[in-house]
Amino acid sequence: MSDFRQPGLPGWRRLGGVTDEDSRYEAVRSRDARFDGAFFFAVETTGIYCRPSCPAVTPRRHNVRFFPTAAAAQGSGFRACRRCRPDAVPGSAEWNVRADVVGRAMRMIADGVVDREGVAGLAARLGYSARQVQRQLTAELGAGPVALARAQRAHAARVLLQTTCLPVTEIAFASGFASVRQFNDTVRAVYATTPSGLRASAPRGGRTAARAGTPSAGIPLRLAHRGPYQAGPVFDLLQREAVPGVEEVSGTPGTRTYRRTLRLPYGTGIAAVGERPHTGSGAHPGGWLDARVHLTDLRDLTTAVQRLRRLFDLDADPYAVDGRLGADVRLAPLVAARPGLRSPGAADPDELAVRALVGRDEAAELVRRCGKRLDAPCGTLTHLFPEPGVLAGAEPDGTLGALAAALADGTVRLGPGADRDAAEDALTTVPGLDERTVAAIRTRALGDPDVAPPGPDTPDSWRPWRSYALNHLRAAGELE
């Protein structure tokens, strides 16, 4: 179970095999959506930055600059293209794979750690000084943690402005800004317009959604993914595992809706994600899942979205995964049958760990006895899954009690950006926790794409995507 990295070039120069600026320009010239989120390009004559698949006329090569992140482009004075909306691309798949400081920091920033705890809090979680974190992120990504978080807040602001009818002042604080002035200045810098102008520029569908986008109706979202996406197997898994009171899956295969409760930093939420038929193949790879989130506190929007993205594995790079696994004789026909198969993660890592240990039926009983009832239940969704501290008090004995206590006191840390090797080492010290359960927790709760559990033969040729390889075997009925 490793966090595989190729040596040599910095991460953003390696992703997707785009290792030099001429190759990146070819991706831009061909409007190759496979590289959306892998890098961004900016046009010096217009002051605009775009995603590689932008449909606008391709700029001349000598006018183009490349950036590893949207924040780096913004920091150099470029504003987001209104046509291709580069802030809405899937996140870089590299952060799913990497377990170094930069990879862990990016997962924490995406979860809103900088907004809630500042750079000092991020550095403390990583075990480095704030100066070291700033230096490493800037050296590799062209932007420090504050700029990266600012870009994320700007995106959250645009989503709220264009999909809800909430007052602008309320959106400013819900997006994570400390003041309305900071909010206004950022929107102008990133989008070259005012918040009111950004709202008015929403596509027709967005303006329609905005009329329905109220706190009671929820916030409509499109959760973008890269390349083909096999939604069926993901929804099959979620349906098999659904814990009554916390989750439900309704509808018929192909048009199902997954709903669940969420415990978030500032409040609670209920999220609904719709299944779409297999998407992303053909001339225009990529697509999205439709979602709607209901939040008791809008400041939780970014965190809720990131947790859904991890649960549905939406930032994966299926081209890299399928390219490696499709070269294997045993896996080739399975990959051809299910291109874009994902490795689902977890909306709540601590909850996943407990469920991996006890199973669905006992988890449902724990919810009934120890779960916190929602202030406003929604249909069959009535409870939050019990927190580790509550479980440790209610179930002090046995493996469950030991695991809950370890999660509650921080002996085992599974949150975004957790050190995967350290977490696994801590899990192995929990009395009664077997290797198979530890592997399941590492795969799902920690989002490790390269886990080899005890039992199945997992050759090194499948690395760094052994978690995906095993999902192919399961989908084909060759593995339980």
Phi and psi in degrees as a GROMACS rama.xvg file:
@    title "Ramachandran Plot"
@    xaxis  label "Phi"
@    yaxis  label "Psi"
@TYPE xy
-124.288  162.929  SER-2
-104.442  84.9972  ASP-3
-68.6264  130.707  PHE-4
-135.715  138.483  ARG-5
-80.3131  139.685  GLN-6
-75.1277  164.936  PRO-7
110.593  -115.426  GLY-8
-64.8954  151.678  LEU-9
-55.7444  155.29  PRO-10
-53.2321  -46.9209  GLY-11
-69.2025  -20.3211  TRP-12
-81.6082  -17.1359  ARG-13
-90.689  -30.8696  ARG-14
-56.5131  129.362  LEU-15
70.8038  9.79736  GLY-16
80.7901  6.68404  GLY-17
-87.9681  96.15  VAL-18
-107.525  -0.187406  THR-19
-150.456  165.345  ASP-20
-68.5517  -31.8453  GLU-21
-64.0266  -39.6489  ASP-22
-67.064  -38.2781  SER-23
-65.5121  -38.4423  ARG-24
-65.4996  -36.4974  TYR-25
-63.1632  -37.9955  GLU-26
-63.3551  -38.2461  ALA-27
-67.9766  -45.324  VAL-28
-61.2394  -35.535  ARG-29
-91.1337  2.83715  SER-30
51.7794  50.0218  ARG-31
-82.5967  104.926  ASP-32
-68.9865  -11.519  ALA-33
-61.331  -23.7128  ARG-34
-102.41  6.49492  PHE-35
-61.3798  124.866  ASP-36
92.1374  -20.8264  GLY-37
-75.7142  -34.7377  ALA-38
-159.157  169.805  PHE-39
-129.315  153.503  PHE-40
-125.404  150.645  PHE-41
-126.804  151.153  ALA-42
-111.612  115.391  VAL-43
-65.2748  -29.9328  GLU-44
-76.8289  -20.6406  THR-45
-110.309  -18.2899  THR-46
73.9555  22.5413  GLY-47
-116.672  144.325  ILE-48
-115.79  150.865  TYR-49
-138.788  170.116  CYS-50
-85.2965  158.369  ARG-51
-58.0911  -29.7088  PRO-52
-89.1366  12.2641  SER-53
-52.3059  131.225  CYS-54
-78.3333  -3.54559  PRO-55
-67.0236  165.659  ALA-56
-57.6299  132.829  VAL-57
-66.0263  126.7  THR-58
-73.0194  162.518  PRO-59
-66.6484  146.806  ARG-60
-57.2861  -39.912  ARG-61
-72.8924  -8.56647  HIS-62
-97.2595  0.47643  ASN-63
-103.748  137.404  VAL-64
-122.242  150.966  ARG-65
-115.209  146.025  PHE-66
-136.978  146.135  PHE-67
-76.6633  -23.6892  PRO-68
-141.046  158.991  THR-69
-62.8262  -35.8639  ALA-70
-62.2576  -38.0259  ALA-71
-65.6022  -40.0136  ALA-72
-65.2131  -43.369  ALA-73
-63.1176  -40.2061  GLN-74
-64.6404  -22.7338  GLY-75
-91.803  7.99647  SER-76
94.4506  8.39468  GLY-77
-92.0121  147.089  PHE-78
-108.867  156.864  ARG-79
-70.2279  139.222  ALA-80
-66.5646  130.8  CYS-81
-78.3027  -15.691  ARG-82
-84.8776  -47.1734  ARG-83
-98.922  -9.12823  CYS-84
46.7613  68.8355  ARG-85
-63.6679  -18.5548  PRO-86
-73.1808  -10.5283  ASP-87
-99.2974  6.38718  ALA-88
-73.6758  159.161  VAL-89
-59.466  153.975  PRO-90
-68.3064  160.851  GLY-91
-61.1892  130.808  SER-92
-67.1678  -18.1509  ALA-93
-63.0205  -30.4608  GLU-94
-70.49  -19.3314  TRP-95
-70.9493  -31.1328  ASN-96
-89.8584  -43.367  VAL-97
-77.0544  144.154  ARG-98
-122.734  14.1782  ALA-99
-79.2186  -176.994  ASP-100
-61.8608  -41.6399  VAL-101
-64.9718  -45.7165  VAL-102
-61.7805  -44.7154  GLY-103
-64.8238  -40.5862  ARG-104
-62.1894  -41.2867  ALA-105
-64.8148  -36.7939  MET-106
-67.9719  -37.1427  ARG-107
-69.3508  -42.3929  MET-108
-61.3429  -41.7383  ILE-109
-61.2494  -31.7135  ALA-110
-81.7602  -2.49821  ASP-111
92.3622  15.7752  GLY-112
-61.7605  -42.0381  VAL-113
-65.2393  -39.4019  VAL-114
-63.0221  -37.5681  ASP-115
-87.2303  -37.167  ARG-116
-121.046  -5.1857  GLU-117
76.5363  177.727  GLY-118
-65.1957  -34.5469  VAL-119
-62.0803  -40.6498  ALA-120
-65.7407  -40.9935  GLY-121
-61.0304  -46.901  LEU-122
-62.2214  -40.9294  ALA-123
-62.558  -40.2077  ALA-124
-65.234  -34.0677  ARG-125
-81.9187  -19.0657  LEU-126
81.5429  25.3151  GLY-127
-126.825  168.786  TYR-128
-78.8105  157.611  SER-129
-59.1615  -37.0571  ALA-130
-65.8574  -39.991  ARG-131
-64.591  -41.562  GLN-132
-64.4672  -45.6923  VAL-133
-57.0817  -45.7536  GLN-134
-65.1388  -44.2621  ARG-135
-68.5354  -42.2569  GLN-136
-66.6201  -43.2267  LEU-137
-64.9183  -41.0335  THR-138
-63.2511  -38.2077  ALA-139
-95.1211  -33.7569  GLU-140
-111.886  -4.85336  LEU-141
76.2712  8.98074  GLY-142
-157.378  146.396  ALA-143
-87.5792  179.883  GLY-144
-61.9878  -35.2538  PRO-145
-65.4271  -44.6192  VAL-146
-66.447  -39.3373  ALA-147
-63.7363  -42.5703  LEU-148
-67.302  -36.9191  ALA-149
-61.6036  -42.4964  ARG-150
-61.9058  -38.5417  ALA-151
-67.4196  -40.311  GLN-152
-63.7915  -38.8695  ARG-153
-61.8081  -40.6872  ALA-154
-65.1266  -44.1914  HIS-155
-60.3384  -38.755  ALA-156
-63.6144  -43.8827  ALA-157
-62.1003  -42.5886  ARG-158
-59.2664  -46.7305  VAL-159
-67.4494  -39.3419  LEU-160
-64.1496  -38.6699  LEU-161
-95.6978  -8.8949  GLN-162
-122.984  -1.10228  THR-163
-133.126  165.247  THR-164
-106.5  23.8358  CYS-165
-66.8539  149.047  LEU-166
-59.0372  146.854  PRO-167
-58.9703  -40.9778  VAL-168
-61.1986  -41.4758  THR-169
-65.8329  -37.9673  GLU-170
-64.9115  -37.0689  ILE-171
-55.7355  -47.7889  ALA-172
-78.5086  -32.3203  PHE-173
-64.6515  -29.7446  ALA-174
-78.7946  -9.66132  SER-175
104.662  6.10865  GLY-176
-81.0545  147.262  PHE-177
-80.6366  -20.1861  ALA-178
-153.489  160.866  SER-179
-66.4008  -36.9054  VAL-180
-61.8524  -45.1863  ARG-181
-60.8531  -40.5811  GLN-182
-60.5762  -50.4938  PHE-183
-61.2012  -44.3334  ASN-184
-63.2803  -40.6191  ASP-185
-67.4072  -44.0712  THR-186
-60.7989  -42.2673  VAL-187
-64.205  -41.4748  ARG-188
-69.0276  -39.2934  ALA-189
-84.6116  -39.2992  VAL-190
-112.983  -1.79049  TYR-191
56.2784  39.645  ALA-192
-159.092  172.742  THR-193
-85.5957  164.413  THR-194
-55.8118  -40.647  PRO-195
-65.2382  -39.386  SER-196
-66.0904  -38.0275  GLY-197
-64.8011  -40.3885  LEU-198
-63.5583  -42.1878  ARG-199
-67.8771  -24.2411  ALA-200
-85.2614  2.43621  SER-201
-60.9875  142.619  ALA-202
-57.7027  161.679  PRO-203
-54.3494  -42.7494  ARG-204
-63.7301  -35.3834  GLY-205
-66.5512  -39.8264  GLY-206
-65.8428  -35.7355  ARG-207
-65.1618  -43.8445  THR-208
-62.5551  -36.5145  ALA-209
-61.3697  -34.1457  ALA-210
-65.8587  -27.1101  ARG-211
-97.2282  -10.4125  ALA-212
-82.5638  79.3201  GLY-213
-117.29  164.991  THR-214
-52.8552  -37.4464  PRO-215
-75.2514  -33.2425  SER-216
-85.1787  -16.0755  ALA-217
89.3318  171.473  GLY-218
-106.706  118.254  ILE-219
-77.593  138.761  PRO-220
-138.708  152.649  LEU-221
-113.886  116.619  ARG-222
-92.6751  100.397  LEU-223
-70.4616  147.638  ALA-224
-133.593  162.851  HIS-225
-99.0898  128.95  ARG-226
69.7144  -164.298  GLY-227
-65.4656  150.788  PRO-228
-139.944  119.797  TYR-229
-89.507  92.2186  GLN-230
-72.9881  -33.3434  ALA-231
-54.2879  -53.8501  GLY-232
-61.3129  -33.6555  PRO-233
-66.2008  -47.1196  VAL-234
-69.2376  -31.82  PHE-235
-59.0917  -46.7252  ASP-236
-62.7435  -47.0654  LEU-237
-63.1755  -34.5779  LEU-238
-68.8545  -41.4007  GLN-239
-64.6895  -35.7983  ARG-240
-92.4092  -10.1592  GLU-241
-53.7801  127.331  ALA-242
-96.983  117.11  VAL-243
-54.6803  140.996  PRO-244
93.3615  -31.4326  GLY-245
-107.802  -33.5518  VAL-246
-137.734  158.155  GLU-247
-155.851  149.256  GLU-248
-125.919  123.059  VAL-249
-122.609  162.862  SER-250
95.6946  -179.781  GLY-251
-102.574  153.571  THR-252
-50.3753  131.334  PRO-253
104.102  -26.4271  GLY-254
-136.069  28.9657  THR-255
-75.7854  159.423  ARG-256
-125.64  127.475  THR-257
-100.482  129.934  TYR-258
-129.086  143.954  ARG-259
-156.188  161.047  ARG-260
-88.4775  154.14  THR-261
-133.003  133.329  LEU-262
-96.1575  122.266  ARG-263
-124.716  166.552  LEU-264
-57.8157  -37.4745  PRO-265
-105.599  -13.2857  TYR-266
-175.092  -147.227  GLY-267
-125.675  169.044  THR-268
-154.363  163.924  GLY-269
-129.143  127.333  ILE-270
-117.078  143.257  ALA-271
-127.747  130.735  ALA-272
-127.814  130.203  VAL-273
-95.4428  142.655  GLY-274
-79.1618  137.559  GLU-275
-120.287  151.313  ARG-276
-57.6499  162.432  PRO-277
-45.6422  122.67  HIS-278
-126.414  161.662  THR-279
103.347  -4.86072  GLY-280
-89.0987  172.268  SER-281
92.9232  -160.916  GLY-282
-72.7829  -21.0085  ALA-283
-123.736  78.915  HIS-284
-66.5276  152.292  PRO-285
108.081  168.19  GLY-286
173.988  -154.417  GLY-287
-159.523  164.759  TRP-288
-110.848  135.041  LEU-289
-78.8643  136.393  ASP-290
-141.38  162.623  ALA-291
-145.372  130.546  ARG-292
-120.031  137.179  VAL-293
-111.072  121.051  HIS-294
-123.032  139.93  LEU-295
-77.3811  -20.0744  THR-296
-141.136  117.202  ASP-297
-65.6758  -15.1545  LEU-298
-63.8924  -14.7916  ARG-299
-87.0079  3.93394  ASP-300
-58.2903  -52.1966  LEU-301
-59.5508  -43.8074  THR-302
-64.5001  -42.6599  THR-303
-61.6627  -43.8868  ALA-304
-62.6885  -44.6023  VAL-305
-64.0452  -35.6001  GLN-306
-69.3095  -34.9465  ARG-307
-68.022  -39.4539  LEU-308
-62.2095  -39.5791  ARG-309
-69.3638  -40.7002  ARG-310
-59.3596  -43.4662  LEU-311
-94.0568  3.89645  PHE-312
53.9593  51.6214  ASP-313
-85.0744  -14.4613  LEU-314
-95.531  7.02146  ASP-315
-66.1802  159.004  ALA-316
-109.19  91.6253  ASP-317
-65.6377  -22.7828  PRO-318
-67.6398  -42.7927  TYR-319
-67.6907  -44.1012  ALA-320
-63.4966  -52.4053  VAL-321
-67.0617  -32.936  ASP-322
-63.558  -42.479  GLY-323
-72.54  -50.5372  ARG-324
-71.8314  -30.3003  LEU-325
-69.2456  -13.6059  GLY-326
-84.1075  -7.09012  ALA-327
-88.9838  133.786  ASP-328
-59.3854  -42.6048  VAL-329
-70.0723  -38.9558  ARG-330
-89.0701  -19.9601  LEU-331
-51.5425  -49.8092  ALA-332
-66.7758  -28.7481  PRO-333
-71.578  -40.7655  LEU-334
-65.8352  -40.5777  VAL-335
-63.2046  -33.7259  ALA-336
-76.8596  -28.0132  ALA-337
-136.466  66.336  ARG-338
-64.8309  138.861  PRO-339
81.8953  19.2891  GLY-340
-64.4715  137.189  LEU-341
-106.434  168.195  ARG-342
-117.367  92.3365  SER-343
-58.7079  147.506  PRO-344
-105.039  -130.722  GLY-345
-147.214  141.305  ALA-346
-77.7031  -26.9913  ALA-347
-140.272  103.634  ASP-348
-58.8932  -41.105  PRO-349
-63.2643  -42.6218  ASP-350
-60.3898  -44.5003  GLU-351
-59.6473  -40.5403  LEU-352
-61.3077  -44.4981  ALA-353
-64.7656  -43.3491  VAL-354
-66.7825  -35.178  ARG-355
-63.0285  -30.5988  ALA-356
-79.1316  -48.371  LEU-357
-95.8542  -21.2399  VAL-358
88.4626  169.933  GLY-359
-64.6803  -47.7599  ARG-360
-65.4841  -45.5107  ASP-361
-68.517  -32.8276  GLU-362
-62.1891  -40.2917  ALA-363
-62.7168  -37.9976  ALA-364
-67.7941  -38.3791  GLU-365
-62.6394  -38.9151  LEU-366
-62.6214  -43.8921  VAL-367
-63.5455  -40.1054  ARG-368
-87.2897  -35.2072  ARG-369
-122.104  -9.62356  CYS-370
-69.9759  152.022  GLY-371
-87.5118  125.942  LYS-372
-73.9882  137.221  ARG-373
-65.8499  145.649  LEU-374
-63.9868  -31.8604  ASP-375
-132.707  82.7189  ALA-376
-57.4253  151.655  PRO-377
-127.623  98.0691  CYS-378
62.4155  -126.417  GLY-379
-80.3597  -8.00841  THR-380
-87.4595  106.41  LEU-381
-123.57  -19.1143  THR-382
-136.356  158.224  HIS-383
-93.1161  147.479  LEU-384
-64.0803  142.772  PHE-385
-58.8214  138.849  PRO-386
-71.4379  154.042  GLU-387
-55.6299  -39.6987  PRO-388
-62.0766  -38.4876  GLY-389
-66.8593  -44.3947  VAL-390
-64.8494  -37.906  LEU-391
-62.3048  -34.606  ALA-392
-77.0181  -36.3279  GLY-393
-81.4029  -30.5509  ALA-394
-127.701  68.7076  GLU-395
-72.1043  -17.8815  PRO-396
-100.243  164.048  ASP-397
73.8305  -173.303  GLY-398
-64.446  -39.7556  THR-399
-60.3274  -44.7797  LEU-400
-63.1229  -40.638  GLY-401
-66.6924  -41.8486  ALA-402
-66.3889  -45.2217  LEU-403
-61.3573  -41.0356  ALA-404
-65.2235  -40.5199  ALA-405
-65.9381  -36.8343  ALA-406
-70.5011  -39.5296  LEU-407
-68.7774  -38.9261  ALA-408
-93.6661  2.29149  ASP-409
86.8063  3.952  GLY-410
-60.856  -38.3535  THR-411
-112.34  121.921  VAL-412
-116.668  121.588  ARG-413
-120.872  4.00863  LEU-414
-67.5344  174.75  GLY-415
-54.6905  132.035  PRO-416
84.9569  2.57015  GLY-417
-62.4594  147.391  ALA-418
-73.5684  113.526  ASP-419
-63.9049  -42.2623  ARG-420
-66.9938  -41.7254  ASP-421
-63.9231  -40.2048  ALA-422
-64.1576  -42.8446  ALA-423
-63.981  -41.9878  GLU-424
-59.9781  -40.8992  ASP-425
-67.9829  -38.3881  ALA-426
-64.1694  -36.3577  LEU-427
-67.8057  -14.8139  THR-428
-88.2524  -7.50233  THR-429
-75.4796  119.625  VAL-430
-58.1941  129.65  PRO-431
88.0917  -5.03445  GLY-432
-86.4002  115.232  LEU-433
-86.0481  169.946  ASP-434
-62.8467  -37.1383  GLU-435
-65.5308  -40.6456  ARG-436
-67.771  -40.9071  THR-437
-60.3439  -41.7185  VAL-438
-63.9283  -40.707  ALA-439
-63.4614  -39.6133  ALA-440
-67.1743  -41.0193  ILE-441
-65.0793  -39.507  ARG-442
-66.4873  -49.5156  THR-443
-90.7874  -52.5401  ARG-444
-71.5426  -37.5087  ALA-445
-97.2977  -3.71841  LEU-446
62.0107  33.5722  GLY-447
-79.9701  121.491  ASP-448
-80.1275  -1.89881  PRO-449
-133.313  57.2215  ASP-450
-101.902  134.443  VAL-451
-117.725  95.2613  ALA-452
-70.9919  163.15  PRO-453
-65.4307  140.126  PRO-454
114.986  -77.4759  GLY-455
-64.7431  147.526  PRO-456
-76.8265  121.223  ASP-457
-128.854  87.6808  THR-458
-63.8764  155.006  PRO-459
-62.1984  -22.5391  ASP-460
-65.3286  -15.4059  SER-461
-85.9625  -12.0353  TRP-462
-71.2139  146.395  ARG-463
-97.2523  34.6485  PRO-464
-124.416  37.3217  TRP-465
-66.3876  -29.3232  ARG-466
-61.654  -40.9195  SER-467
-69.9297  -39.0263  TYR-468
-59.078  -43.3806  ALA-469
-67.6015  -32.8125  LEU-470
-64.9291  -36.1088  ASN-471
-62.9463  -41.9073  HIS-472
-65.2973  -39.2167  LEU-473
-65.6892  -43.9586  ARG-474
-63.1927  -28.9543  ALA-475
-88.385  0.295639  ALA-476
78.9971  13.2444  GLY-477
-92.0215  -3.96065  GLU-478
-152.053  139.539  LEU-479
